[in-house]
Amino acid sequence: MASPVEDNTSRSKDGIVATDLTEEEATRYDRQMRLWGIEAQQRMRNATILVIRLKGVATEAIKNMVLAGIGKLIILDEQKVSEEDLGAGFFFRDGDVGLKRLDAAKSRIESLNPLVTVETITDASLSDGQRLNSIIQGVDLVCVTDSSRKELLTINDICRKHQKPFYAGGTYGLVGYIFCDLLTHEHISPQRSAPQDQPKTVKTAVTYPPLSDALHYSWSNFTKRQTKEVNPALFFAVSALWEFQAQHGTLPNDAHHTNELENISNSLITQAKVHKEVLTAEPRNLLESLTNTAEHEFSPVCAIVGGMLGQDILKALGGREPPIANFFVFDGIVGGGTVSRLGMS
């Protein structure tokens, strides 16, 4: 007779029906199940995650998700390994240059955790809307990395059409970001009215806006103190990079681009109605740094942003802790990051 842990199915408190973990899974994931519980682990192992583009941030996020025991990972990337990929892409080797990224990395990803199914797609273009719709429809969560604003908005719209949670993350030199649109997301949070000596938890539902709404959010809704706390200069620097890329088809990479990037970011700050006592213009030194480094990946920055991205996806799947709400920016110069709550309810 087979062990019950292999055959039984169970229903969690939120109504999710999931196959019980096998003995091998129970042994491999014992330590983390003690941290976040068996129901959260079951949700992870039943999840199919789509990751688009395998560069430095995705490399770190994938490592975390695969080691944690998601059920299936689908990676979409049609590009070949370049010499630049070797710096932050630890799935690549010198001899992989010229090969398809996913052909080079697949076996190394699988070796992290044989219990996770890894599927690669190298023949699909992000411009093929019909194919992308079909792929997204068949997964549980989508994560897009190192992409343009246009691609992020397009894929976020497709995710909303099919009611799929959406994550985006990337780096520009020493600057990084994470954005998530989890639709209406439920997670466990402490009950504030409960006595300190008798802590209780309640299920909390939070509504996330799409990226298009977050980018047009009026910062006048923040107090002066709130605005100071979330580092608006970094947020608008990322927004300015996206706008520059939309206008030129490339990121700034020359000293004479700094003035244009400054004009774009200052215009965005004005349009967003940022508290004038906190920020009236983008710091010149930040723009000069971005102009010099935006096209490059730095392994430590990718490791931090990608690590946070992977962990936050696991939080969203597990439902045990509140995920990012909803736009995180990281400053590699000071080694810290902040989260802006843009248009959430």
N, C-alpha and C positions, 0 to 999 in steps of 0.2 A: 504493500500500500504506500502511495506517495505521501510525503509529508504534507500537512495542511498548509504550510507556508508556501508550497509550490502550487497548490491547486485552488485554494479558496479565493473568493473575491469578497471584498468588504465595501461597506458604504460609510463614508465619513459623515461628520455632523452637518456638512454643507451639502450633502446629497450626492457627492461625487462617487461614482462606482469605480473601483480600481482593483486590479489584480494584486493579490498580496505579493510581497517581495519574496523572491526565492531565497533559499538558504545562503547561496553565494552572495546575493545582494545584501542580505541582512548582516552577513559577516563583514563585507567590504564597507558598508555604510554605517556600521554600528555607532561609531564615534559621533558622526554628524547627526544621526537620528536622536541621540541623547541631547543634542543641542536644540534641534528644531522640531522633533517629533516624527512619528512614522507617517502620519497623514501628509505632512509637507513633503516627505521623501517620496511618497507614492505619487503625489502630483508632479514632482520633478521627473520621476522615471516614466510617467505616462505622457510627458510633453515632447512635442516635436518643435525644435527651434530652427528658424532660418536665419543664417548670418550672410549678409551680402558684403563682399570684398574682404580678402584676407591680407591685411597689412598689420602694422604693429599693434594697434589697439585691439583688433579682432583676435590676434594671436593670443594675447593675454586673457581676453574674455572667454575664448573657446577653452583654453586650458582649465580655467576655473569651473566652467559649466560641465565639461566632460568628466573631470575628477569628482564633481559633486554627484554625478549619476543621472543626468537627464536621459530621456529615453532614446531620442533620435536627434542628430544634428545634421542639418542640410546646409551646405555652404555653396554659394553662387559666386563665381569669379572666373572670368574668361581671360584674364591677363597672364603674362609670363613673368617669371622671376627675374628681377633686375638686380644689379649690384647694390642699388640703394636698399632693396628689401632685406639684405643680409644683416643690416645693423640692428633692426628691431624685430625681425621675423625669425624667431628661434626654431621654427619648423623647417627653415631652409639651410642649405649648405652651399659652399662655393661651387660645387659641381652642378647645382640645380639651375644656375643662371641660364636662361633661354628656354627652360621647361615651363609648362603650365604650372602656375602656383599650386593648384589643387592636386595635380598629378604628383608633384614633389612632396606635398605635405600630408596627404591622406593617411599613409601608413603610420606616420609619426604621431598623428592625432589619435588614430585608433589604438596605438600602443599605450596611451595614457590610461585607458580604461576599456578593456575588451567587451564590457557589458553594454557599452553605448554604440548604437548603430550610426555610422558616419556615411553620408551620401554626398557626393560632389556633383556640381553642375557646371560644366565648362563651355557649354554650347548655347547658353541663353544670354541674350543681351538685355540690359536694363531698358532699352528703347522698345523692346517687344512687349507691349502692354498686355496683349492677350496671354502670352506665355507667363508673364509675371503674375497676372491675376490668378491663373490656374495654380501656380506654385504656392502663392500666399494663401489661397483658399484652403489648401491642404495641410497647413501648419497651425501651431497654437500661438506662436509669438514670432515677431520679426525684429531683427536687429541689423541696422544698416550702419556701416562704419566708413569714415573718411570719404564722404560723399559731398556733392554740391548741394546747395539749397534747393535747386530745381528738382533734383532726384529725391531729396528727402521729402519735399512737399508732395511729389507725385506718389511715392511709395506710402507715405502716411495716409493719403487719400484712399489708396487701394485697401490699406489695412482697415480703415474706417468702414469702407464699403462692406467688408467681410467680417467686421467686428473682431479684429485681431489686435492685441496689444502691440505697440510699436516703440522701439528704442532706437536712438541714434547716438553715435559717439565718434569722436575723432580728435586729432591733435594738429596744431599748426606751430611747429617748432616747440617752444616752451609753454605754449598755451593749449589747453584741452577743454573739451565740453562733453556733456551727456544730456540728452533730452529724452523724456519719455511721455508717451500718450497711452495711458492704460485704460482709456474709456471710463467706465465706472468700475472702480476696483475696491474690493473688500479685503480688509486685513484686521488682525487682532491688535487692539490697543488697550492700555490701562484705563480702567474706569475712574475718572477723576473724583467722583463723589464717594468712592469707597474709602473706608478708614485705612490709614497707613499700615496698621498692624493686620489688616484683613484685605490685602490687595485682590482686586478682581479685574477681569478683562472683558471687553465687549467687542463685538464685530463692528467695525467702522467702514462706511462706504464713502469713497471720495471720487469726485468727477473730474476727469482730466480733459483739457482742451486740445485740439490738434495744433500742430506746429504753426500753421498759418495764423491762428488766433493768438498764440503766445508771442509771436514776433510783432504783432500789432497791439500788444497790450499797453494800456496807458499807465506809465509809471507814476502818474499823479496819485494813484491809489495807494502808494506807499508813503509812509511818514518819512520825515527826514532821517530819523534813526534807522528805520528799516532799509532805506536806500543805502545808507552808509554800510550797513552790515553785509550787503549782498554783492559788493564790488561791481557796480554798474559799468565801470570803464572796461572791464574784461568782457562782459556780455556784449557791449556795443562794438568792441573790437572784433569779436567773432562775427557779429552781424555785418560789420563793414567788410570783412573778408569775403563773406558770401555774396554781398552786393558787388564788390569788385570783380569777383570771379564770374558773376552773371553778366557783367558788362564786357569783360575782356576774354572770357574763356580760359583764364589762367589766374593763378595767385600772384600777388605782388612779389617781385624778385629783383627789383632794382631800386637804387636810392631815390630816383625821381618819382617812384610810385608812392612815396610816403605822403606827399602833399595831397594827392588824390584820395588816398585812404583816409587822411585826416578830414578832408571835406565831407566824405561819405559818412564817417562815423559821427562827426559833429552835427550833420543834418539829421541823422537817425536819433541822436540824443535830444535834439530840439523837438522832433516829431513825437517822440515818446513822452514828452513833458516830464523829464527827469527833474527832480528837485534841484533848483539852481544853486542852492547853497552847498550841495554835495558835488555836483558835476555839471559844468557848463561846456567843457571841451575835453576831448580825448588827450591823455598825456602823450606828449611828443615822443618820449623815450620808449613807450610801449609800442607805438606805431613803427618806430625805426627798428625795434627788435623784430616785430612781425614781418616787416619788409625783408629783413635779412634771413629770417629763419622759417617762414610759413611753409615753404615747400619741402622742408626737411623733417624727418622723424628722429626723435631722440629717445633712445631705449628707456631711460628712467621715467620719462613723462608718459610714454605709451604703457609702461608697466603699471603705473598708478591709475591712469584713466581707464585702461582696459580691465584692470583688476576690479575697480569699482563698478564698471559696467557689468561684468560677469556676475559679481555678487548681488547687484541690484536686480538683475534678471531672476536670479535664484530667489531673492526676497519676494518678487512679484509672483512667482510660481508657487512658493510655499505659503504665502498669505499669513505669515506669522509676525511680520514686522512691516512698518510703513516704508514703501519704496521712495525714491527721490520724488520731490514735488516742487517743480518738475523740470527745471533747467539748472544744471550744475556747470560751473566753470572752474577751471584749475589754473593756477598761476605757478609755473615751474620755477620762477625766479625766487619766490618766497616759500614755495613748497606747501601752499595751502589752497583750499577751494571753498566756494560758497554756493548756496542754492537759492535761486529766485523762484518764488511761487507766482507764476504768471497765469492769471485767468482761471484759477482752479476754484472749485466749489465743493 
